[in-house]
Amino acid sequence: MNKLIIALLTLSLFSCSQKNHDTADTTFNSGSIVNGMQVQVGQWESVVSLQAGGNSFCTGNLINENTVYSAAHCFISGPRSEQEVQYFRNAFIDASKNILSNGDDLLSVDKDTAVQILFVFIDYMAKQQASSTTINFGVGKRDGQNHKVKTVEIEEVKIADTYKKLFISGIFPEIEFTAEEKVEIGPRTAKDVAIVTLKEAVTDITPIPLISKADLEDISVGQEITLTGFGAKIDPILIYYVYQTILKNNQLFDEESNEQKREQLKKEIDELIEFYNEATQLSQSESDKNTVNMKVTSINDKTIEVVDNKSGKEAGACHGDSGGPAFVQLPNGEWRQFAVIAQKNPLCHLGNLLMKVHQE
């Protein structure tokens, strides 16, 4: 047990350095749900904002008074570069040495042992992320006022084994999963769903429950559905891109001898810095809840794809909407959640991949 505690403390330092926010297929697009409608106070009250440090990074939905459904990648963010892959590998291998004996590590034990150890580490990282995340009810800011109804802390978060294995496969390709497992842990098949248990029951807001399995099977291509989310006001990847461009232009400015070109570069740098400062401030402001109607274009065993329905403009979920609910209205007029927003098109407004969910 002492060895496990030491390993988790090692990972704690590592996971604190990771920003496990919404990073699934992020692009340089700004805005929340693209070409959506702003949700008014009192509408879609069950839809919540997941926040860390006061910033909204994902969305979820209250399905009963104790439980919110969101996306797994909101709590476990995979590496986005070779450098991050190596960072994860080193952290996990070093932590495993504190558990195993005789100098063994993850790469020297059998597959099942390695996977079970990594499951413990991944669960711990998700727990760390959950401990710094709050569930926020309301619509965000309207006319300069914050319409936040309440904030609730997280008791526990559960991530499906298939998503954990997808996470592992991206860091340790040498861990060989079976052909059957590989089918279940693809980027479009691994269950990108987080089941969040709240520390206190929410009794003053009406949940929108999960759909029954029978009603889920009745959803058809061409059917209208509704997405709702707390998309960030501007994508942090765009801010990073602008920052890198400033650095690059500064280097070009230092190396440029032509005075006219230097003047032009200086002007571009000043404009980029102004945008960077405004964008940084905007990204730190509270996000708004938006909604949009979409239509189903394809249905698979685990996923449903949707595109813009009839807004006259291309629409879809974007950064910060991940984990948000996909709703459908039943023939009796009641609304049900049938999916979680799992992935967006790289351009945000050209459709979304939804991960099916239903009552067990």
C-alpha positions, 0 to 999 in steps of 0.5 A: 500500500505504501508503494501505491501511495508513493506512486500516486503522489508521483502522479499527483505532481504530474497530473497537476501540471496537465490541463485536462480540459476539452482538447478533442480535435480543437481547432482555431475556431472561436465561439461556442455552439456555432450559429446557435441560439442563446439560451434564455434564463429558465431554459434547459436548466439541467444543462451544466457548465464544468468549470475549473479555476472559474473557467468553463471547459466542458458541458454536461447534463443532470440526468437525475438529482445526483448524476451528471453525464459529460465526456470522458475526455473532459477528465482524461485529456490525451497527449496532443504531441510527441513531446506530451506522449513522452511526458506521459510515458515517463510519468507512468513508467516512473510511477509504476516503479514505485509499485513493482519490485525487482526493478520492474516497470510497465514495460517489463510486466505482462499486458494485463498487469500493465493495464491494471496499473495504468487503470489505477493511475488513470482513475487517479488522474480523473479524480484529481481533475474532478477535485478541481472541477465544479458543476455550475447551473445557470446560463452564464452572463446576460447583460453583464449579470451572472445568472448562475443558479448554483454550484455543486462539487463532484463526489466521483467520476467514472470512466469506461474501460474502453476509453481508458484503453484508448488513452493507453494505446496512444501512449504505449503502442507496445501494449498489444490489445486483442483484435476484439479490444481494438474494435472497442477502443477506436477513436469513434468506438471507445465510450467517451462518456463520464458519469459524474456523481455529485456531492449533494443532491440537486432537488430544485432543478428538473433533470432531463433523464436518459432515453430508454434503449427502445426509444433510442433505437427508434431514432432515425436518419433525418430526425431533428435533435437539439444540442446544448452547450457552454462553449468557450467564448474563444478557443485557447488553441487560437490564443496559443497560435497567435502567441506563437506567431508573435514569437515568430514575427519577433524573431523575423523582426530581429533578423530583418535589415530592411527598414520597410519590412521591419516597420510592417512586421512591427505593425503586425506584431502590435496588432497581434499583441492587441488581439492576444490581450483581448482574446486572453481576457475573453477566454477567461470570462464566463461562457454562455449557454447556447443551443442549436437544432441539428439533424441525424445523418448516420447511426452506428452501433455506438455513435450518431452523426449530426449536421445543421438542420434548418438554421440557414447557416452551418452550425455545430458544437465547438470547443467547450461544448464537449460532454454536452447533451444531445436531446430528442423530443419523444412523441409524448412531448417529453425530452430525453438525452440520447447522446453526449457530444464527443467530437466535433468536425475540425471546422466546428460548424460542419457536424458532430459525432455523438456518443450514444447513452441510454437507461440501463 
